[in-house]
Amino acid sequence: MNMHKLTSKVRRRAVLAGASLAIVLAAMPVLAQDLSGELVILQWQGGTDAEMWQKLEADFTAKNPGVAVRELVVTGQGDMRGPMRTALLGGEKVDIIINTWPAFRAELVDAGILRPIDDLWASAGLDAVLDPSWKDLGSTAGVTYGVNYTYGDRSAIWYKKAHLEKAGVEPPKTWEEFLASLDKLKAAGFAAPIAMPAKYWAHGEWFETLLLRTGGVEAASKLAAHEIPWTDDIVKTTLKKYAELLKAGCCGTPEQMFAGDWDYSADQIFTADASNYLMIGMWMNSRARNDYKLNEGVDYSIFQFPALGLGHDDTSSVDAKEVAVTANGANPAAADAFAVYMVSKDAADILASYGYASPSKNADPSLLGPVQQVATAAVAQSKVQFVLGDLLPGDLVDEYRVQLQKFLQDPSDATIDAVTAAIEAKAQELY
């Protein structure tokens, strides 16, 4: 999905948020006072994110005391679409689904599980709360299904400030500076400067921003839609750039890379002091603040992916989370009210308290901490593209991640030819 339009919209949101707040509040409908019954939310998040959702749910039920929220919790490792798919297609009935994958939304639409919300959007006056790009992002085949409640920069690299200071390293701005910093960090005693979370899916983060910086949003969008093959020179050039990191000794042994997912890799930086760089989404901010008890902007920060100099350094990968209502839920009225609540001022304030940005015009940008301010500014200044892995069909994204694991073990030209051919073969089965 190409998201060029989002750039100006996000920038405008930041500028107009304060001026439009009173108008937006007036436009927001008052939630119905006679809502009642049980509201079932499919919950797949854990840790601090689960705690944040409990606060959101408590605030919603305080405003609607006739409603009782129950979470249907699904668990698993890696990409959570599998456990969610199993629950939903196995007959579990819920009212609200928290979703972050456009491709998964399309699956649920095809299965008849989601209910369109274009009528709700109009009756609730959500055009006054969310810019049109967010409605487009929550749509499948021109029909709106999701209300986006948060978004994040996925081209940010996290670091602990004390580590870079110890090595005499400034946050690198260019690819050459970034590669040079690896040697300096290793000389300072850090054996594997990049914490590469390659057990499940997060090793794809590096490929996806490298793809953007190599071929731009146009190439990434075409690859997501299979309008160019995975054997295209753009893909191979991206992997050769990725190989430069691996050949520079960025990430330790394959065994170290496959040891854990993003949270394990975060521990290697922020608690074990064994690594220095992590490329992951903005949920890392909540973990750093709330789980590690670190001071945002003082103990840790981010810098945007270093410039490659190939003409596409004004690009960033982004993600978003949405709430979607189901077609078979038992409490559609409460589900609709909750979807509208998620872009209210009170919900945006709770999100901000956990380090998350909201696209809602009800959000107060001044509540965001310094790291999140850096991230939102970077997104506003970029041509943006939605996370590639979240746009791919489930079977293809599995193949893509497995083949990238093979590449991490042997980043040779021969391996690049083999893994791109294997991904392309799977893509041809599915498109």
C-alpha positions as semicolon CSV with decimal commas, in nm:
position;residue;x (nm);y (nm);z (nm)
1;M;0,000;0,000;0,000
2;N;0,141;0,337;-0,103
3;M;0,086;0,603;0,162
4;H;0,220;0,920;-0,001
5;K;-0,090;1,111;0,105
6;L;-0,027;1,035;0,470
7;T;0,280;1,259;0,483
8;S;0,102;1,591;0,443
9;K;-0,189;1,471;0,651
10;V;0,028;1,383;0,951
11;R;0,213;1,713;0,920
12;R;-0,113;1,904;0,906
13;R;-0,247;1,711;1,208
14;A;0,045;1,824;1,419
15;V;-0,003;2,187;1,319
16;L;-0,379;2,200;1,358
17;A;-0,426;1,979;1,664
18;G;-0,449;2,260;1,915
19;A;-0,655;2,491;1,696
20;S;-0,912;2,230;1,606
21;L;-0,951;2,068;1,948
22;A;-1,256;2,267;2,059
23;I;-1,427;2,212;1,723
24;V;-1,353;1,840;1,732
25;L;-1,482;1,798;2,084
26;A;-1,803;1,966;1,979
27;A;-1,829;1,735;1,680
28;M;-1,774;1,415;1,879
29;P;-2,100;1,241;1,961
30;V;-2,187;1,172;2,322
31;L;-2,167;0,799;2,382
32;A;-2,505;0,646;2,442
33;Q;-2,590;0,635;2,812
34;D;-2,802;0,320;2,786
35;L;-2,531;0,089;2,655
36;S;-2,533;-0,241;2,837
37;G;-2,422;-0,598;2,821
38;E;-2,087;-0,764;2,767
39;L;-1,832;-0,627;2,520
40;V;-1,585;-0,894;2,410
41;I;-1,245;-0,779;2,282
42;L;-0,999;-1,014;2,112
43;Q;-0,671;-0,941;2,289
44;W;-0,335;-1,067;2,168
45;Q;-0,102;-0,813;2,331
46;G;0,085;-0,871;2,654
47;G;0,296;-0,689;2,909
48;T;0,267;-0,313;2,923
49;D;0,043;-0,301;2,616
50;A;-0,207;-0,528;2,789
51;E;-0,192;-0,304;3,095
52;M;-0,261;0,001;2,877
53;W;-0,563;-0,170;2,726
54;Q;-0,701;-0,249;3,069
55;K;-0,686;0,123;3,147
56;L;-0,863;0,206;2,822
57;E;-1,131;-0,051;2,896
58;A;-1,174;0,075;3,253
59;D;-1,215;0,432;3,130
60;F;-1,471;0,323;2,872
61;T;-1,676;0,127;3,127
62;A;-1,659;0,419;3,372
63;K;-1,826;0,628;3,103
64;N;-2,068;0,344;3,019
65;P;-2,135;0,164;3,350
66;G;-2,387;-0,071;3,193
67;V;-2,114;-0,235;2,987
68;A;-1,879;-0,506;3,113
69;V;-1,566;-0,570;2,908
70;R;-1,428;-0,919;2,873
71;E;-1,103;-0,992;2,691
72;L;-1,070;-1,311;2,491
73;V;-0,694;-1,355;2,517
74;V;-0,503;-1,552;2,254
75;T;-0,136;-1,630;2,300
76;G;0,147;-1,752;2,084
77;Q;0,497;-1,678;1,968
78;G;0,599;-1,457;1,680
79;D;0,338;-1,322;1,441
80;M;0,003;-1,332;1,625
81;R;-0,213;-1,364;1,315
82;G;-0,198;-1,742;1,346
83;P;-0,352;-1,766;1,695
84;M;-0,608;-1,497;1,607
85;R;-0,702;-1,676;1,287
86;T;-0,742;-2,004;1,475
87;A;-0,971;-1,844;1,733
88;L;-1,188;-1,653;1,488
89;L;-1,221;-1,918;1,221
90;G;-1,274;-2,175;1,496
91;G;-1,598;-2,006;1,594
92;E;-1,503;-1,770;1,877
93;K;-1,739;-1,472;1,888
94;V;-1,601;-1,129;1,976
95;D;-1,721;-0,771;1,928
96;I;-1,387;-0,591;1,879
97;I;-1,067;-0,702;1,709
98;I;-0,739;-0,517;1,760
99;N;-0,555;-0,538;1,429
100;T;-0,228;-0,412;1,287
101;W;-0,209;-0,607;0,957
102;P;-0,391;-0,478;0,646
103;A;-0,350;-0,821;0,484
104;F;-0,514;-0,987;0,786
105;R;-0,803;-0,743;0,770
106;A;-0,857;-0,846;0,408
107;E;-0,864;-1,211;0,519
108;L;-1,127;-1,136;0,783
109;V;-1,335;-0,938;0,535
110;D;-1,326;-1,228;0,288
111;A;-1,435;-1,461;0,568
112;G;-1,733;-1,235;0,653
113;I;-1,603;-1,171;1,005
114;L;-1,580;-0,789;0,991
115;R;-1,863;-0,536;0,966
116;P;-1,826;-0,223;0,748
117;I;-1,827;0,104;0,944
118;D;-1,881;0,369;0,677
119;D;-2,222;0,451;0,826
120;L;-2,072;0,471;1,176
121;W;-1,793;0,693;1,044
122;A;-2,051;0,939;0,909
123;S;-2,290;0,932;1,205
124;A;-2,007;0,969;1,460
125;G;-1,850;1,257;1,269
126;L;-1,514;1,083;1,244
127;D;-1,414;1,296;0,944
128;A;-1,367;1,575;1,200
129;V;-1,143;1,351;1,412
130;L;-0,927;1,162;1,164
131;D;-0,780;1,287;0,838
132;P;-0,892;1,105;0,520
133;S;-0,564;0,913;0,491
134;W;-0,646;0,728;0,813
135;K;-0,984;0,628;0,674
136;D;-0,809;0,504;0,359
137;L;-0,565;0,308;0,574
138;G;-0,853;0,140;0,759
139;S;-1,024;0,038;0,434
140;T;-1,024;-0,275;0,222
141;A;-1,147;-0,258;-0,139
142;G;-1,285;0,090;-0,077
143;V;-1,493;-0,010;0,229
144;T;-1,398;0,113;0,578
145;Y;-1,351;-0,147;0,851
146;G;-1,095;-0,008;1,095
147;V;-1,055;0,297;1,320
148;N;-0,684;0,367;1,357
149;Y;-0,594;0,466;1,712
150;T;-0,213;0,474;1,705
151;Y;0,070;0,477;1,454
152;G;0,445;0,445;1,469
153;D;0,778;0,496;1,299
154;R;0,929;0,163;1,192
155;S;1,250;0,312;1,049
156;A;1,382;0,422;1,388
157;I;1,690;0,266;1,546
158;W;1,687;0,250;1,925
159;Y;1,999;0,292;2,136
160;K;2,113;0,342;2,491
161;K;2,292;0,674;2,520
162;A;2,561;0,551;2,761
163;H;2,674;0,289;2,509
164;L;2,739;0,537;2,230
165;E;2,909;0,777;2,470
166;K;3,139;0,498;2,590
167;A;3,241;0,424;2,231
168;G;3,273;0,789;2,130
169;V;2,996;0,749;1,874
170;E;2,742;1,009;1,766
171;P;2,411;0,885;1,624
172;P;2,517;0,811;1,263
173;K;2,351;1,002;0,981
174;T;2,495;0,813;0,683
175;W;2,540;0,446;0,599
176;E;2,917;0,488;0,603
177;E;2,903;0,642;0,951
178;F;2,677;0,363;1,066
179;L;2,913;0,089;0,945
180;A;3,208;0,272;1,103
181;S;3,023;0,290;1,436
182;L;3,006;-0,090;1,447
183;D;3,384;-0,114;1,471
184;K;3,396;0,156;1,738
185;L;3,132;-0,019;1,946
186;K;3,307;-0,353;1,916
187;A;3,632;-0,186;2,022
188;A;3,446;-0,054;2,328
189;G;3,362;-0,410;2,431
190;F;3,028;-0,478;2,261
191;A;3,062;-0,799;2,060
192;A;2,740;-0,767;1,861
193;P;2,641;-0,399;1,814
194;I;2,312;-0,479;1,643
195;A;2,067;-0,691;1,841
196;M;1,917;-0,887;1,551
197;P;1,588;-1,052;1,656
198;A;1,574;-1,329;1,396
199;K;1,381;-1,603;1,573
200;Y;1,045;-1,519;1,420
201;W;0,986;-1,203;1,218
202;A;1,171;-0,891;1,334
203;H;1,480;-0,950;1,119
204;G;1,261;-0,830;0,833
205;E;1,265;-0,476;0,974
206;W;1,613;-0,412;0,837
207;F;1,527;-0,543;0,492
208;E;1,209;-0,338;0,469
209;T;1,364;0,001;0,540
210;L;1,666;-0,086;0,326
211;L;1,421;-0,161;0,045
212;L;1,259;0,181;0,090
213;R;1,594;0,358;0,094
214;T;1,709;0,161;-0,213
215;G;1,401;0,172;-0,436
216;G;1,163;0,420;-0,270
217;V;0,800;0,378;-0,174
218;E;0,714;0,296;-0,535
219;A;0,929;-0,018;-0,537
220;A;0,805;-0,128;-0,194
221;S;0,443;-0,078;-0,295
222;K;0,491;-0,271;-0,619
223;L;0,663;-0,557;-0,440
224;A;0,382;-0,577;-0,183
225;A;0,129;-0,605;-0,468
226;H;0,356;-0,842;-0,664
227;E;0,374;-0,595;-0,950
228;I;0,748;-0,662;-0,954
229;P;0,892;-1,006;-0,876
230;W;1,100;-1,091;-0,571
231;T;1,384;-1,169;-0,811
232;D;1,392;-0,804;-0,926
233;D;1,728;-0,626;-0,912
234;I;1,588;-0,384;-0,651
235;V;1,532;-0,672;-0,409
236;K;1,875;-0,820;-0,475
237;T;2,045;-0,482;-0,437
238;T;1,864;-0,436;-0,105
239;L;1,988;-0,773;0,019
240;K;2,343;-0,691;-0,089
241;K;2,324;-0,376;0,122
242;Y;2,190;-0,586;0,411
243;A;2,484;-0,821;0,354
244;E;2,725;-0,532;0,415
245;L;2,601;-0,520;0,773
246;L;2,642;-0,892;0,825
247;K;2,987;-0,902;0,670
248;A;3,088;-0,614;0,898
249;G;3,016;-0,838;1,198
250;C;2,710;-0,643;1,307
251;C;2,511;-0,909;1,477
252;G;2,709;-1,197;1,619
253;T;2,662;-1,560;1,515
254;P;2,347;-1,704;1,357
255;E;2,282;-1,879;1,689
256;Q;2,283;-1,541;1,864
257;M;2,054;-1,388;1,601
258;F;1,808;-1,678;1,628
259;A;1,812;-1,677;2,009
260;G;1,504;-1,463;2,050
261;D;1,248;-1,220;1,921
262;W;1,245;-0,839;1,954
263;D;1,184;-0,839;2,331
264;Y;1,484;-1,064;2,397
265;S;1,694;-0,840;2,173
266;A;1,574;-0,533;2,362
267;D;1,686;-0,699;2,685
268;Q;2,034;-0,744;2,534
269;I;2,062;-0,368;2,497
270;F;1,872;-0,217;2,784
271;T;1,935;-0,462;3,067
272;A;2,230;-0,683;2,967
273;D;2,432;-0,401;2,805
274;A;2,553;-0,655;2,548
275;S;2,434;-0,486;2,226
276;N;2,366;-0,133;2,109
277;Y;2,120;-0,096;1,821
278;L;1,766;-0,231;1,776
279;M;1,536;-0,159;1,485
280;I;1,177;-0,208;1,597
281;G;0,846;-0,024;1,626
282;M;0,741;0,244;1,870
283;W;0,604;-0,006;2,119
284;M;0,967;-0,023;2,230
285;N;0,910;0,319;2,389
286;S;0,645;0,179;2,620
287;R;0,868;-0,114;2,715
288;A;1,166;0,112;2,787
289;R;0,961;0,349;3,001
290;N;0,738;0,108;3,183
291;D;0,924;-0,225;3,197
292;Y;1,286;-0,107;3,212
293;K;1,200;0,211;3,407
294;L;1,430;0,418;3,186
295;N;1,407;0,793;3,140
296;E;1,285;0,870;2,788
297;G;1,525;1,090;2,596
298;V;1,784;1,075;2,876
299;D;1,875;0,707;2,910
300;Y;1,775;0,611;2,557
301;S;1,668;0,759;2,228
302;I;1,630;0,688;1,856
303;F;1,777;0,804;1,530
304;Q;1,626;0,763;1,189
305;F;1,772;0,501;0,956
306;P;2,098;0,632;0,809
307;A;2,104;0,780;0,460
308;L;2,217;0,553;0,177
309;G;2,253;0,834;-0,076
310;L;2,052;0,653;-0,344
311;G;1,785;0,920;-0,381
312;H;1,527;0,775;-0,140
313;D;1,647;0,886;0,201
314;D;1,323;1,081;0,258
315;T;1,132;0,756;0,316
316;S;1,015;0,576;0,630
317;S;0,830;0,257;0,710
318;V;0,526;0,304;0,934
319;D;0,268;0,091;1,108
320;A;-0,070;0,154;1,266
321;K;-0,314;-0,025;1,493
322;E;-0,687;-0,020;1,448
323;V;-1,000;-0,145;1,615
324;A;-1,244;-0,329;1,392
325;V;-1,598;-0,440;1,475
326;T;-1,727;-0,784;1,390
327;A;-2,028;-0,891;1,191
328;N;-2,128;-1,162;1,440
329;G;-2,061;-0,992;1,773
330;A;-2,337;-0,996;2,033
331;N;-2,307;-0,628;2,125
332;P;-2,271;-0,413;1,810
333;A;-2,387;-0,094;1,984
334;A;-2,115;-0,115;2,248
335;A;-1,861;-0,215;1,983
336;D;-1,942;0,097;1,778
337;A;-1,920;0,317;2,086
338;F;-1,584;0,167;2,181
339;A;-1,446;0,224;1,831
340;V;-1,543;0,591;1,853
341;Y;-1,407;0,615;2,207
342;M;-1,061;0,502;2,089
343;V;-1,007;0,835;1,908
344;S;-1,145;1,047;2,193
345;K;-0,929;1,284;2,397
346;D;-0,938;1,061;2,703
347;A;-0,821;0,758;2,506
348;A;-0,548;0,961;2,334
349;D;-0,428;1,085;2,673
350;I;-0,402;0,727;2,804
351;L;-0,210;0,627;2,491
352;A;0,028;0,920;2,536
353;S;0,089;0,824;2,899
354;Y;0,225;0,493;2,770
355;G;0,438;0,656;2,502
356;Y;0,208;0,606;2,203
357;A;0,107;0,866;1,944
358;S;-0,254;0,894;1,828
359;P;-0,366;1,012;1,482
360;S;-0,676;1,168;1,641
361;K;-0,717;1,545;1,628
362;N;-0,827;1,512;1,989
363;A;-0,470;1,414;2,081
364;D;-0,245;1,665;2,253
365;P;0,104;1,634;2,095
366;S;0,260;1,811;2,394
367;L;0,187;1,502;2,607
368;L;0,431;1,294;2,404
369;G;0,781;1,242;2,537
370;P;1,101;1,346;2,358
371;V;1,160;1,015;2,180
372;Q;0,807;1,000;2,045
373;Q;0,840;1,362;1,936
374;V;1,145;1,265;1,729
375;A;0,951;0,978;1,574
376;T;0,639;1,177;1,484
377;A;0,853;1,453;1,333
378;A;1,038;1,197;1,122
379;V;0,712;1,049;0,993
380;A;0,577;1,395;0,914
381;Q;0,885;1,473;0,704
382;S;0,890;1,143;0,513
383;K;0,730;0,971;0,223
384;V;0,587;0,674;0,405
385;Q;0,503;0,314;0,325
386;F;0,318;0,066;0,542
387;V;0,527;-0,220;0,685
388;L;0,585;-0,464;0,400
389;G;0,544;-0,780;0,606
390;D;0,200;-0,667;0,723
391;L;0,083;-0,624;0,364
392;L;0,174;-0,974;0,246
393;P;-0,056;-1,280;0,251
394;G;0,007;-1,505;0,548
395;D;0,173;-1,792;0,358
396;L;0,397;-1,550;0,168
397;V;0,510;-1,360;0,475
398;D;0,604;-1,690;0,639
399;E;0,815;-1,787;0,337
400;Y;0,972;-1,441;0,321
401;R;1,084;-1,458;0,684
402;V;1,219;-1,812;0,658
403;Q;1,420;-1,724;0,350
404;L;1,560;-1,415;0,522
405;Q;1,677;-1,642;0,803
406;K;1,869;-1,847;0,545
407;F;2,019;-1,525;0,412
408;L;2,135;-1,423;0,760
409;Q;2,331;-1,747;0,786
410;D;2,503;-1,699;0,450
411;P;2,472;-1,351;0,293
412;S;2,641;-1,453;-0,032
413;D;2,528;-1,362;-0,383
414;A;2,439;-1,727;-0,441
415;T;2,216;-1,730;-0,134
416;I;2,053;-1,403;-0,243
417;D;1,966;-1,564;-0,578
418;A;1,830;-1,874;-0,403
419;V;1,618;-1,699;-0,140
420;T;1,466;-1,447;-0,382
421;A;1,376;-1,732;-0,619
422;A;1,211;-1,923;-0,335
423;I;1,004;-1,623;-0,222
424;E;0,903;-1,553;-0,581
425;A;0,794;-1,913;-0,630
426;K;0,563;-1,883;-0,327
427;A;0,433;-1,547;-0,449
428;Q;0,339;-1,694;-0,784
429;E;0,127;-1,954;-0,605
430;L;-0,066;-1,687;-0,415
431;Y;-0,119;-1,393;-0,650
